[in-house]
Amino acid sequence: QVQLVESGGGLVQPGESLRLSCTASGFPFNETGMRWYRQAPGKERELIGTIGPDGTYTDYRDSLKGRFTISRDNAKNTVYLQMNRMNTEDTAMYYCNARIRGIHNWGQGTQVTVSS
């Protein structure tokens, strides 16, 4: 049974940083590309970025390049999202995603709020 559990969300002030974690189980994590998405209130879910199975490949939404970084620790079955210089537009629910045999699997999400 595939499980994805996000953590690390919370309230931060503009300009601050935050790191999210997603711990996975139930599938061969070290053979699976992982993605982070986010969904702001009233908006569609959007892809933040992707990391390949061994972490050497990453790709990001153009508007987030340079501020957001995805990494992974295959020994811990965990993928991370480092967010820097955050602003109010980063307020959203953040989800990790694993596509396995064509099926998208989602965690429950973790809420991030950027506010002064």
Backbone hydrogen bonds in HBPLUS format (Angstrom, degrees):
<---DONOR---> <-ACCEPTOR-->    atom                        ^
c    i                          cat <-CA-CA->   ^        H-A-AA   ^      H-
h    n   atom  resd res      DA  || num        DHA   H-A  angle D-A-AA Bond
n    s   type  num  typ     dist DA aas  dist angle  dist       angle   num
A0003-GLN N   A0025-SER O   2.90 MM  22  5.19 159.2  1.94 147.0 144.8     1
A0025-SER N   A0003-GLN O   2.97 MM  22  5.19 140.2  2.13 149.2 151.8     2
A0005-VAL N   A0023-THR O   2.97 MM  18  5.25 157.7  2.02 143.6 150.9     3
A0023-THR N   A0005-VAL O   2.96 MM  18  5.25 158.6  2.01 142.1 139.6     4
A0007-SER N   A0021-SER O   2.86 MM  14  5.27 143.4  1.99 148.8 150.9     5
A0021-SER N   A0007-SER O   2.92 MM  14  5.27 165.4  1.94 146.6 149.7     6
A0010-GLY N   A0111-GLN O   2.96 MM 101  6.19 112.7  2.42 137.4 155.6     7
A0113-THR N   A0010-GLY O   2.91 MM 103  6.12 168.8  1.92 154.7 154.7     8
A0012-VAL N   A0113-THR O   2.86 MM 101  6.30 161.2  1.89 164.3 170.7     9
A0115-SER N   A0012-VAL O   2.87 MM 103  6.30 154.7  1.93 162.9 167.1    10
A0016-GLU N   A0013-GLN O   3.06 MM   3  5.73 161.2  2.10 143.4 146.0    11
A0015-GLY N   A0086-MET O   2.67 MM  71  4.90 165.9  1.69 144.9 149.9    12
A0086-MET N   A0016-GLU O   3.04 MM  70  5.62 171.1  2.05 155.0 156.9    13
A0018-LEU N   A0083-MET O   2.90 MM  65  5.27 150.2  1.99 146.6 155.0    14
A0083-MET N   A0018-LEU O   2.80 MM  65  5.27 165.2  1.82 164.7 169.5    15
A0020-LEU N   A0081-LEU O   2.85 MM  61  5.00 163.4  1.88 143.4 145.2    16
A0081-LEU N   A0020-LEU O   2.93 MM  61  5.00 152.7  2.01 135.5 138.3    17
A0022-CYS N   A0079-VAL O   2.82 MM  57  5.23 130.9  2.06 153.4 165.5    18
A0079-VAL N   A0022-CYS O   2.93 MM  57  5.23 156.5  1.99 143.6 149.5    19
A0024-ALA N   A0077-ASN O   2.83 MM  53  5.49 167.6  1.85 166.3 170.6    20
A0029-PHE N   A0027-PHE O   2.82 MM   2  5.70 114.1  2.26 119.0 102.0    21
A0031-GLU N   A0028-PRO O   2.97 MM   3  5.53 162.2  2.00 121.1 125.7    22
A0032-THR N   A0029-PHE O   3.10 MM   3  5.23 168.5  2.12 116.2 117.6    23
A0034-MET N   A0051-ILE O   2.95 MM  17  5.43 156.4  2.01 155.3 161.5    24
A0051-ILE N   A0034-MET O   2.87 MM  17  5.43 154.5  1.94 158.9 164.2    25
A0035-ARG N   A0097-ASN O   2.98 MM  62  5.01 158.6  2.02 147.9 150.6    26
A0097-ASN N   A0035-ARG O   2.81 MM  62  5.01 143.7  1.94 150.4 150.6    27
A0036-TRP N   A0049-GLY O   3.07 MM  13  5.65 155.8  2.13 151.9 157.5    28
A0048-ILE N   A0036-TRP O   2.79 MM  12  5.40 162.3  1.82 146.2 148.5    29
A0049-GLY N   A0036-TRP O   3.39 MM  13  5.65 155.0  2.46 141.6 144.1    30
A0037-TYR N   A0095-TYR O   2.76 MM  58  5.12 163.7  1.79 155.2 159.8    31
A0095-TYR N   A0037-TYR O   2.88 MM  58  5.12 165.4  1.90 135.2 140.2    32
A0038-ARG N   A0046-GLU O   2.94 MM   8  5.50 149.7  2.03 149.6 159.5    33
A0046-GLU N   A0038-ARG O   2.78 MM   8  5.50 166.6  1.80 162.6 164.9    34
A0039-GLN N   A0093-MET O   2.84 MM  54  5.27 147.9  1.95 145.5 156.1    35
A0093-MET N   A0039-GLN O   2.97 MM  54  5.27 169.3  1.99 136.5 136.3    36
A0043-LYS N   A0040-ALA O   3.01 MM   3  5.35 156.5  2.06 139.3 136.4    37
A0061-ARG N   A0048-ILE O   2.86 MM  13  5.37 155.7  1.91 153.4 149.0    38
A0050-THR N   A0059-ASP O   2.82 MM   9  5.26 152.3  1.90 148.1 156.5    39
A0059-ASP N   A0050-THR O   3.01 MM   9  5.26 146.4  2.12 143.5 147.2    40
A0052-GLY N   A0057-TYR O   2.80 MM   5  4.97 159.7  1.84 142.6 146.5    41
A0055-GLY N   A0052-GLY O   3.13 MM   3  5.13 153.8  2.21 104.2 112.3    42
A0064-LEU N   A0061-ARG O   2.91 MM   3  5.49 156.5  1.96 120.1 127.8    43
A0065-LYS N   A0062-ASP O   3.30 MM   3  5.42 156.3  2.36 104.6 111.4    44
A0067-ARG N   A0064-LEU O   3.07 MM   3  5.67 162.7  2.10 134.4 139.3    45
A0068-PHE N   A0064-LEU O   3.17 MM   4  5.85 160.8  2.20 167.9 167.0    46
A0084-ASN N   A0067-ARG O   3.03 MM  17  5.16 150.5  2.12 135.6 144.6    47
A0069-THR N   A0082-GLN O   2.87 MM  13  5.04 152.9  1.94 143.8 151.5    48
A0082-GLN N   A0069-THR O   2.77 MM  13  5.04 171.2  1.78 159.8 158.8    49
A0071-SER N   A0080-TYR O   3.23 MM   9  5.20 154.2  2.30 125.0 131.6    50
A0080-TYR N   A0071-SER O   2.76 MM   9  5.20 170.9  1.77 147.3 149.6    51
A0073-ASP N   A0078-THR O   2.83 MM   5  5.41 164.1  1.85 163.5 167.4    52
A0076-LYS N   A0073-ASP O   3.00 MM   3  5.46 144.5  2.13 109.1 119.2    53
A0078-THR N   A0073-ASP O   3.24 MM   5  5.41 173.0  2.24 141.1 142.4    54
A0090-ASP N   A0087-ASN O   2.88 MM   3  5.61 164.7  1.91 123.7 128.8    55
A0091-THR N   A0088-THR O   3.17 MM   3  5.63 165.5  2.19 113.2 116.7    56
A0092-ALA N   A0112-VAL O   2.97 MM  20  5.52 146.0  2.09 146.1 156.8    57
A0112-VAL N   A0092-ALA O   2.91 MM  20  5.52 166.4  1.92 162.8 167.4    58
A0094-TYR N   A0110-THR O   2.89 MM  16  5.27 173.8  1.90 142.7 144.8    59
A0110-THR N   A0094-TYR O   2.88 MM  16  5.27 144.7  2.00 139.4 150.9    60
A0098-ALA N   A0105-ASN O   3.06 MM   7  5.21 155.0  2.13 140.3 147.9    61
A0105-ASN N   A0098-ALA O   2.87 MM   7  5.21 148.4  1.97 136.9 147.4    62
A0100-ILE N   A0103-ILE O   2.82 MM   3  5.20 155.3  1.88 151.9 147.8    63
A0103-ILE N   A0100-ILE O   2.96 MM   3  5.20 164.4  1.98 113.8 117.8    64
